Amino acid sequence: MIIPHWVLLCGFHLSVLLLVRYRYWPALLVGEAASLAHLSYAHADLGIAWALLNLVPASLLVMPIAYLCREKWRLFPTRDAINIGTLLAGSLLAACTMTLNNLLLLLAVKLPANYAPIHYGQVLSHWVLGNYLGILTIVPIVLAVNQSARRYGWHALPIKTIESRLVLEGTFLLIPAMLLLIWAGHAIPQAREIAQMAMFMPMVWLALRHGWMGAAIGGTAASFAVIALMPARSDVSTLQAEVVIAFAVTAMLLMGARIASLNQRADKERSDLRLALALAQRNVHMGEMQLRVTAQVLDQIRETVHSGYAMMMGRLKTLQPAINDRSYRLQALIAQDQLYRLADSLYPTALREHGLPATLNEGALSRVLNDSGITYHSEIQGPLSELSAAIHLAIYRITCEAVADACIRRDISAIAVLVRCGRSQGRAWVMIRIDCHTQPQQAEQVRWNELIPKVVLRTTSGLGRQAIEDRAATFEGKARERALPDGRRISVILFDPILPGG
C-alpha cells in the first residue's frame, strides 16, 4: 500500500542514484521500466495517456538532480564528509520533481464519471510532504552507513557498529523511548496526538549528542513511529506530526552537521595539542640527552686535567727533584672539582649511575642542604620504574627548582620531598610534593651565603616558579602552591609521555 504522505520509494530512488556509479544507471532505468511496463499493461483501463506516461521511470527524473548534487554542488566534498546543505536542497528538489510527475499522471488518468472531485491543493501538499519525508527517512541513514563503511571498511563495519556509542544509545535509549510513545498512543487514545508530536524529542537528543548521523537515525525511527500510530490513511493529526518530524529532521540535520564540524575541529585541535606536547617532550628529552653528553665530555676533560697534571709534575720532578708541588696540586684539585660540579649540574652523576631515588636521598642537593644546616628528607612511593627517563629527569629538575626558590627566600629550616607514582586509565602519573617548613631559630643558623650560590647557580635554571610551571605543562601537568601552618607546600603532577622518546 502506498501512502501519499509517506513515500519511501522516492527515498530509495535518490539514495541509490547518489551512491551507485554512473555506468550502472542505464541498468537501473531498464529494470524500473520493465516493472512499470507490467504495471501499465495491468491497468490499461486507466487510459492510454496514463499508460504511456507511467512508462517513464521515476529514476530518470531524479537523475539530473543526483548528478548536480554529486558533481556540481559537492555533496561529497571529501571521501568521508557529506555536505548536508546540498543533501537537503537536492532532497527538496527531488520531492518537488516527483510531485510534478505524480500530478501529470493524475491529470492523464481516465477517471469514472461518478468519481469524487479532486482537491488538487490538498493532494499536492500530501505528495510534497510524502516525497520529502520519504527521502528524509531513507537517504540520511543510508549515507551515514556508507560514510561509516568508507571510514572503517565494510569488513570492519559490523565490529565498529557494535562498539559505536551512537548505535548503543540508539538501541537502548532511542528505540525504547519510541516504543514507549507508541504504546502510550495505542493504550490511551486521547494521548495519541501528543505521542506522535513527541516523536521528534528523542531524535533531537540523539542529534545534539552525535551530530547529523544521530539526526539520521533518530529521524528514521521517528518517521516509522509516527506511521505506526496512524489510525487512518489521511489522518489529520498524523499529517501534522509528519510536518513536525520533517521540519525537525531538516533542522537537526543542519544543526548536526554544524555540531559534527565543531567536533571535528575540536578533535583536530586536540590532536594538534597532543602533537605539540609530544614535540615539546621530545625537545626536552633531546636537550637532556645533549646535557648528558656534555657532562660526560666534561668528566673526560676532568680526567684529562688529572692525567696532564700528573704527567707535568713527573717531568718537573725529573728536572728539579726538590720542587714543592703543593700549590700546583691544589690548583689542579680546584679545577677538577669545578669541572665535576659543572658536569653534575648539567646532568647529575648519581642520576646517571644510581637512579632517581639515590639522587634525591644522597645526591649533591641533599648533601649541600644538610651541610648548610637545613634538614632534608625525601621519600618515593609507588612503581617509579614504570615511568620513563624523561619523567625521572623532570622530577629531579622540578625538585631542584623548588628547593632553590625556597632557599632564595631565606625562611626555611626543613624540606620534605614526597614523590608518589601511580597509574590510572592506562596512563602513568607522578605527584611531587615539596613541603618547606620554617623554624625561625634554626633558619637563623643556616649558612645562606654559602648555600644559595651552590643551589641556585649549580642545580637550577634560576627561573623559579615559572620553570616549575613550564616543565609541568610540558608533561600535561599542573603546579600549585598553598600555605601550611609552618611554611608552604608546592604540589606538581606530571603524566608520562604517550609517545616513545617523549
KOLMI-946277 format. One record per residue (C-alpha): y, z, x. Coordinates in pm, whole numbers, plus 32768, in hexadecimal, padded with zeros to 4 digits. Layout:
YZX...
//
This chain:
80008000800081567F9E8088826F8095804583BD7FD88045847A810280D4837A814581EA83078001828D823C805A83C381DB7EED83FA833C7EA0846D831C7FAF857681D07F2285F082677DC48609838F7E3686DA82C97F1F87BD81CF7E0D881082E07D0E885C83997E05893A82677E4A8A11818A7D148A0C81C97C078B11826F7AC78A9D814079ED8ADF80817AA789CC818C7A6F88C280FE791F88497FAC79C5881280557AD4874380FD79CD866C7FB7790F86377EFE7A4985D480097ABC84E080317960844C7EBA795084087EC27A9583447FF97A2582857F5678D8822F7E3A799181897F357A6A80CB7FFC793880557EBF788D7FDD7E4679C47F247F9479EE7E707FF178817E3A804778D37CD1818F796E7D4F821678167D96820577097EA08358776C7F2D82E678D27F60819A78607FF6824C778480F4834F788D8153823D79908172819878BB828082B9790B836D823E7A308448831E7B61844882EC7B7585C2839D7A2685E584D67ABB854984CC7BF2862584817B38876985EE7AD787B586567C418786853F7CBE8868859D7BBC896F870A7C23896786AA7D91898885C67D4D8AB086917C4B8B6F87FF7C678B0C88387DC98A9287647E738BA2867B7F3E8AC885B87F948C0386C27FBF8D1285BA80448E03844280578E03843581B88D73857981C48CA685DB81558B48873481028ABE873181BD89738876811C88FD87DD7FC2892286A180368873875F80B78743883F7F84872F87137E9D874486597F6F864387767F598548879C7DE3858386277DAD855886277E7C841687417DAA838786947C6683ED85517CCE834586167D35821086B37BDA81F985597B3F821984D87C1A810086057BB9802D85BD7A45805E84547A7C7FF984C57B3A7EC585B67A267E6084A7791E7E91839879CD7DCB834779507C69835F7A7F7B8482D07A997A2283C57A65790283A27BCC788C83D67C6479E584D67D7D79F486287D247A9086417D687C0787547E467C8F878E7D987DD988757EA27E6587717FB17E37865A7ED47EBB87217E737FF287787FDD803E8607803C8021859E7F22810886A57F6D820F864780DB820D84D2808F820E84E47F96832C85C8807083FF850181AE83C283BE80F1840484488086855584BC81E985A88365826D854B82A18185862F837580EE87468401822787F782B082D48813820B8191888B8318816A899882F182D889F9817A82AA8A3081B981678AF182BE820C8BCF81D1832D8C1B80BF82338C7181AB81798D5C820E82BD8E0680B283548E337FC7822C8E017ED781F58CE07DB9829C8D9D7E7D83E18DC77F2583D98C717E1D84AC8BB87E3485C68CB87FB085BA8CBF7FB485BC8B417EE286F78B377FC0879F8C3B810887318B9781DF88458B01826487498A05810786FF898180AE8870898A81DE88D888C181B387B187D6804A8810879480718987876981D389A086DF824588568644810787FC858880D0895D84FB823C896384878214881283DB80CC887D8337817089BC82C0828B88F7821F81958805817F80C9892780F4820589CE806E827388897FCA8126885E7F1880F389CD7EC182538A027E3C82CF88CA7D86843189577D76843789697EF283BC88057F2E8516876D7F588583888580438441885A810D847E86E5812D85E4871A819E857488238299848287378349858D86D3844585C0883584CB8485884A85A684D786ED86258636875A868A85A98888874284AF87AE87FE85BE86AF885686A687BA88E1858F883989C284F686F38A3985F685E08A0385B884968956843E84AF897F844585F088B48516853E87AD8419841E87A782EF8502876A83AC85E08677843884B585B982DF841C858982518566850E837A85A3842383618442839281F0846B833D822B85CA82B5833C855281C782588442813D813F85418119821A85FF8022828084C87F5E821D84F97DEE826A83947D8182A782447E27841E82397DEB846783AD7DE185DC83EF7E0885B585337ECD84C684857FBD85C3836F7FF486D08471803C85EC8527812F859C83DD81DD870F83968207873A84ED82A5860D84B483888689835A83F287E283E484418751851384F88660844185C6877883518626885F846D868B874D8529874686DE83F28802884383BF887C8873852F88CA871985448963876784208A47889F84D68ABA87D886178AED86D185578BB187E484BD8C86887A86138CCB872386A28D1C86E185808E07883085BB8EAF87E6872F8ECD869086E28F62873285F8905C8833870290B8871D880290E5865C870891B7879286C1928987CA883792B18663886993228686874C941987CE87DE949A872E893594C18602889D956E86EA87E1965A87B2891E96A2867089DF96E185EF88D397CB873C88D29884872B8A4D98A785C68A3299238628891E9A15874D89EC9A95866E8B1A9ACB85718A459B87868789BF9C6586F98B249CA985928B7E9CFE857C8A629DF886CD8AC99E8B86548C319EAA85198BBD9F5E85EC8AEBA04C86C68C1BA093858D8CE6A0DE85248BD8A1D3867F8BE1A27086608D5CA29085178D33A34785B78C29A42086D68D19A47785D68E22A4D685108D2EA5AC864A8CA2A64C86C78E01A6A085798E5FA73C85748D1FA80A86DD8D4CA87A86AA8EB8A8E2856E8E57A99E862E8D56AA66874C8E4CAAAB865E8F5CAB2285C28E64AC1287168E17ACA787A68F76AC8E86979085AC5C878891A8AC4188529118AB1C889391FFA9EF8828913AA8B6886D924BA7B389AC91A8A72D89039052A71C87DA90E5A66588C49190A56E8980904FA52388398F93A4F487B8909DA40388FC9090A33D88E68F14A32587798F25A2B687CB9030A1B488E78F62A12588088E30A11086FB8F00A06687EC8F8F9F66887E8E369F2187238DA29EED86C08EC99E1287F88EA19D3A87AD8D2F9D0786418D689CA885AF8EC79CCC84988EDE9DC983E38FE59CFB83EC8F059BC8835F8DE99C93824B8EB59D3281FC8FD89C48827B8F729AEE83788FFC99F882F0916299C782FD91AD9B3B8455910C9B5784EA91E29A42844293259AB0844E930B9C2B853491E89C7A868591DD9D25874292359BE5867593719BAF869F93E09D1A881693A09D1E885094669BDE8779958D9C43881195999DA0896F959E9D0B892896C39C2288D896139AD7878E96679A3286D4952699E4859594F4991A84EB93BE988A83C2939097A28308925A972D8240924D95E9816D9131956180C88FFA95F081C68F9896F880D28EA3979580E58DC2966082548D7896A682BA8C54978083548C7498D984A48C08984B84A78D37976284488E1F988185748DA3994486548DC2981385E88F2C97E2863C8F7E994A878C8EC8994487F68F6D97FC879390C4987C885F909299BA898D901798F5897E913E98068958923B991E8A7591A099E68B57919C98B38B09930C98788B4C936599E58CA092B999E28D1193AD98D28CB394D599B48C4D95B198908AD195BB98A589DC96AA99468889962C98C887F994DB986386B894A6979D862C93479775852192F9966F847F91A0965D83A7916C952782DB902E94F7822D8FA893C381CA8E7792FC821D8E15919781C88CD290E081308C47921C82728C7692E5828F8D6D940583C78E46941484558F5994EC8552906994A2861D910495BD86C09253957D87A692E996848825944A963F894C94C397118970963F97008A9E970097778AAC985E98088C0A989698988B9F998699A88A9098A29A2D8B6C976A9A078C7498079AE98B7498259C008B1296B69BFC8B8695F49D2E8C3294DF9C6C8CD9943D9D988B8793FB9E358ACE93AD9CF28BB292B09C4B8BC191B29D6B8A4691C09D9289FE91949C1F8B1390A49BB68B258FC19CE489B28FAE9D3388F88FB19BE789DA8F1C9ADA8ABC8DF99A828BE48EE09A418C158E5F98DB8B918F9D98388B5D8F9C96C08BA68E2696A18A8A8DD39791899B8EA996C489FA8DFF957D89E68CA3961688908CDE96AD88138D76956588938C4994A187E28B5F9592869A8BFB952986F28C0093B4873F8D7393BA885F8E5F937F89058F7E943689B590A8939D8A4691F394108A62933993518AD3949693A389EC95BC93EA8A48972F93D68A51973D95538A9495D195AF8A419476952F8919939194F988FE921C954087EB916794808782900194C4866E8F37941F85E28DF894B684DF8CF9944383EE8C4B9528843B8AD6954C836289F39475836888CE956582B988EF96B58399891C97DA84AA89B69704
//
